[in-house]
Amino acid sequence: MDEEKLKKIISITKKLNALYIEDNSDVREQTLKMLNLFFNSVTIGKNGKEGFELFKENPSFDLIITDIEMPEIDGITMINSIREIDKKVPILIFSAHSTTDYFIKTIDAGIIGYILKPYDVNQISNSLLKLIDRDDHQEDDKLFYLDDDYIWNNEENALYKNGKLEKLTKSEIKLFELFSNSKCTLKSYEEIELSVFGDISSNSKRVRNLMSRLKTKLDFDLFESIYGHGYKIKQKKE
């Protein structure tokens, strides 16, 4: 990576505070030297249990970097516990494991990057660059412009029309979350049922009732029924 690009990355990451969890003291000390180049502060956890406790004490970390195999609590278990508290904090995996099983488990845990040991400054900086690019695009993902001048705010989990907040039930919020998190693609009856109600029934009556009540509440049908397939949300036409 060229020097100018590295300086640009550091100028952004130096405003951030990271939590770093690694049980091997030699690896931890060497990696810490590199991480200190990038971050305002780096808090150290020596195993998954300690890492989770540190996160609970300070859930405002900008980034979590962790190993997978650790004593007390492993990295996957720790990440899943963190995700119960915060589903959005970026998490990077630094690990010696490259097996498919580990990759699948970490993808399911919602991590944003996976770096195999041994790593260097260039690998870390490239991962941080991807994180920066991701954050730059997240602003565009916060708002979904829907038909009839409705706007769904993905960050607030709230529906607005002409600046006025629409009061939604928990089920209706889950419905909008489902569509916004998948870029408003077509969703089957089963997908909607599982996301909104937590299970799947033998028919689509619950889904149809949910859509009908929402249409009455908004005095507008924001969801289009695709016969035999499911529903699509109506986005604002360009």
C-alpha positions as CSV (number, residue, x, y, z in Angstrom):
1,M,0.0,0.0,0.0
2,D,1.4,3.4,-0.9
3,E,2.3,5.9,1.8
4,E,-0.5,8.5,0.9
5,K,-3.2,5.9,1.1
6,L,-1.9,4.6,4.5
7,K,-1.8,8.2,5.8
8,K,-5.4,8.7,4.7
9,I,-6.5,5.5,6.6
10,I,-4.6,6.5,9.7
11,S,-6.1,10.0,9.7
12,I,-9.5,8.3,10.0
13,T,-8.8,5.4,12.3
14,K,-6.9,7.6,14.8
15,K,-10.3,8.8,15.9
16,L,-11.4,5.3,16.8
17,N,-11.1,3.1,19.8
18,A,-10.6,-0.6,19.4
19,L,-11.0,-3.7,21.6
20,Y,-8.4,-6.4,20.8
21,I,-8.7,-10.0,22.2
22,E,-5.9,-12.5,21.9
23,D,-4.7,-15.2,24.3
24,N,-1.2,-15.7,23.0
25,S,1.1,-13.1,24.7
26,D,3.7,-13.0,22.0
27,V,1.1,-12.5,19.2
28,R,-0.7,-10.0,21.3
29,E,2.3,-7.8,21.9
30,Q,3.5,-7.9,18.2
31,T,0.0,-7.1,16.9
32,L,-0.5,-4.4,19.5
33,K,2.5,-2.5,18.1
34,M,0.8,-2.4,14.7
35,L,-2.7,-1.6,16.0
36,N,-1.3,1.4,18.0
37,L,-0.2,2.9,14.6
38,F,-3.9,3.1,13.6
39,F,-6.1,3.7,16.6
40,N,-6.6,6.3,19.2
41,S,-6.6,3.6,21.9
42,V,-6.5,-0.2,22.0
43,T,-8.0,-2.1,25.0
44,I,-6.6,-5.6,25.5
45,G,-8.6,-8.7,26.4
46,K,-6.7,-12.0,27.0
47,N,-9.5,-14.4,26.4
48,G,-13.1,-14.5,25.2
49,K,-14.6,-14.1,28.7
50,E,-12.4,-11.1,29.5
51,G,-13.2,-9.6,26.0
52,F,-16.9,-9.9,26.6
53,E,-16.7,-8.3,30.1
54,L,-14.7,-5.4,28.7
55,F,-17.3,-4.9,25.9
56,K,-20.1,-4.9,28.5
57,E,-18.2,-2.3,30.5
58,N,-17.7,-0.1,27.4
59,P,-20.1,-1.0,24.6
60,S,-19.0,2.1,22.6
61,F,-15.9,0.5,21.0
62,D,-15.7,1.5,17.3
63,L,-14.1,-1.9,16.3
64,I,-13.5,-5.3,17.8
65,I,-10.6,-7.5,16.7
66,T,-10.4,-11.0,18.0
67,D,-8.9,-14.5,17.8
68,I,-11.1,-17.5,17.6
69,E,-9.6,-20.3,19.7
70,M,-9.2,-18.9,23.2
71,P,-9.6,-20.2,26.8
72,E,-12.6,-19.5,29.0
73,I,-14.8,-18.5,26.1
74,D,-13.9,-19.0,22.4
75,G,-14.1,-16.2,19.9
76,I,-17.3,-17.4,18.2
77,T,-19.2,-17.6,21.5
78,M,-17.9,-14.2,22.5
79,I,-19.0,-12.6,19.2
80,N,-22.5,-14.2,19.5
81,S,-22.8,-12.8,23.0
82,I,-21.7,-9.4,21.8
83,R,-24.2,-9.5,19.0
84,E,-27.0,-10.0,21.5
85,I,-26.1,-6.5,22.8
86,D,-24.9,-4.8,19.6
87,K,-25.7,-6.1,16.1
88,K,-23.7,-3.4,14.3
89,V,-20.3,-3.0,15.9
90,P,-17.7,-4.0,13.3
91,I,-15.7,-7.2,14.1
92,L,-12.5,-8.4,12.5
93,I,-11.1,-11.9,13.0
94,F,-7.4,-12.4,13.2
95,S,-6.9,-16.2,13.3
96,A,-4.6,-19.0,12.3
97,H,-7.6,-21.1,11.3
98,S,-8.6,-21.3,7.6
99,T,-11.0,-24.2,7.6
100,T,-14.4,-23.8,5.9
101,D,-16.2,-24.6,9.2
102,Y,-14.6,-21.6,10.9
103,F,-15.3,-19.3,8.0
104,I,-19.0,-20.3,8.0
105,K,-19.3,-19.9,11.8
106,T,-17.7,-16.4,11.7
107,I,-19.9,-15.3,8.7
108,D,-23.0,-16.5,10.6
109,A,-21.7,-14.4,13.6
110,G,-21.8,-11.2,11.4
111,I,-18.1,-10.4,11.1
112,I,-16.8,-8.0,8.5
113,G,-13.3,-9.4,7.8
114,Y,-11.1,-12.4,8.3
115,I,-7.2,-12.1,8.3
116,L,-5.1,-15.2,8.6
117,K,-2.0,-15.3,10.8
118,P,0.8,-14.3,10.3
119,Y,-0.4,-10.9,9.2
120,D,1.4,-7.6,8.6
121,V,0.6,-3.8,8.5
122,N,-0.5,-4.0,4.8
123,Q,-3.1,-6.7,5.6
124,I,-4.5,-4.8,8.5
125,S,-4.6,-1.5,6.6
126,N,-6.4,-3.1,3.7
127,S,-9.0,-4.5,6.1
128,L,-9.4,-1.1,7.7
129,L,-9.8,0.5,4.2
130,K,-12.7,-1.9,3.5
131,L,-14.2,-0.9,6.8
132,I,-13.9,2.8,6.0
133,D,-15.4,2.3,2.6
134,R,-18.3,0.3,4.2
135,D,-19.0,3.1,6.6
136,D,-18.9,5.7,3.8
137,H,-21.7,3.7,2.1
138,Q,-23.7,3.0,5.2
139,E,-25.1,6.6,5.1
140,D,-26.8,5.7,1.8
141,D,-28.4,2.7,3.4
142,K,-30.0,4.5,6.3
143,L,-33.0,5.8,4.4
144,F,-35.3,3.9,2.1
145,Y,-37.6,6.1,0.0
146,L,-40.9,4.3,-0.5
147,D,-44.0,5.0,-2.5
148,D,-46.5,7.7,-1.5
149,D,-43.6,9.7,0.1
150,Y,-43.0,7.3,2.9
151,I,-39.4,7.0,4.2
152,W,-38.1,4.1,6.3
153,N,-35.1,5.1,8.5
154,N,-33.1,1.9,8.9
155,E,-31.0,3.3,11.8
156,E,-34.0,4.4,13.9
157,N,-36.3,1.5,12.8
158,A,-38.9,4.2,12.1
159,L,-41.4,5.1,9.3
160,Y,-42.0,8.7,8.4
161,K,-44.2,10.6,6.0
162,N,-43.7,14.3,5.4
163,G,-41.5,14.4,8.5
164,K,-44.2,12.8,10.7
165,L,-43.5,9.6,12.6
166,E,-45.9,6.8,12.0
167,K,-46.7,4.6,15.0
168,L,-46.0,1.0,14.3
169,T,-46.4,-2.2,16.2
170,K,-43.5,-4.5,17.0
171,S,-44.6,-6.9,14.2
172,E,-44.8,-4.0,11.7
173,I,-41.4,-2.8,12.6
174,K,-40.0,-6.3,12.1
175,L,-41.7,-6.4,8.7
176,F,-40.0,-3.1,7.6
177,E,-36.6,-4.3,9.0
178,L,-36.8,-7.5,7.0
179,F,-37.3,-5.7,3.7
180,S,-34.8,-2.9,4.4
181,N,-32.1,-5.2,5.5
182,S,-32.4,-7.2,2.3
183,K,-32.5,-4.1,0.0
184,C,-36.2,-4.4,-0.4
185,T,-36.1,-7.6,-2.4
186,L,-39.1,-9.9,-2.8
187,K,-39.9,-11.9,0.3
188,S,-41.8,-15.2,0.5
189,Y,-44.6,-15.8,3.0
190,E,-42.4,-18.2,4.9
191,E,-39.5,-15.6,5.2
192,I,-41.9,-13.0,6.4
193,E,-43.5,-15.3,9.0
194,L,-40.2,-16.5,10.3
195,S,-38.8,-12.9,10.7
196,V,-42.0,-11.3,12.1
197,F,-43.6,-14.2,14.1
198,G,-40.6,-16.4,14.8
199,D,-42.1,-19.5,13.2
200,I,-43.9,-20.8,10.0
201,S,-47.6,-21.7,9.8
202,S,-49.4,-23.9,7.4
203,N,-50.9,-21.0,5.5
204,S,-50.2,-17.3,4.9
205,K,-53.2,-15.9,6.9
206,R,-51.1,-14.2,9.5
207,V,-49.1,-12.4,6.9
208,R,-52.1,-11.3,4.9
209,N,-53.8,-10.0,8.1
210,L,-50.6,-8.1,9.0
211,M,-50.5,-6.5,5.5
212,S,-54.3,-5.6,5.7
213,R,-54.0,-3.9,9.1
214,L,-51.0,-1.9,8.0
215,K,-52.8,-0.8,4.8
216,T,-55.7,0.4,6.9
217,K,-53.4,2.2,9.3
218,L,-51.4,4.0,6.6
219,D,-54.4,4.5,4.3
220,F,-52.0,3.2,1.6
221,D,-50.8,-0.2,0.4
222,L,-47.0,-0.1,0.7
223,F,-46.6,-3.8,0.0
224,E,-47.4,-5.4,-3.3
225,S,-48.7,-9.0,-3.2
226,I,-46.9,-11.2,-5.8
227,Y,-49.4,-14.1,-6.3
228,G,-47.9,-17.5,-5.2
229,H,-44.6,-15.9,-4.1
230,G,-44.9,-13.4,-1.4
231,Y,-44.6,-9.6,-1.1
232,K,-42.5,-6.7,-2.4
233,I,-42.3,-3.3,-0.8
234,K,-43.2,-0.4,-3.1
235,Q,-40.2,1.9,-3.5
236,K,-40.3,5.4,-4.7
237,K,-40.2,5.7,-8.5
238,E,-37.2,7.6,-9.9
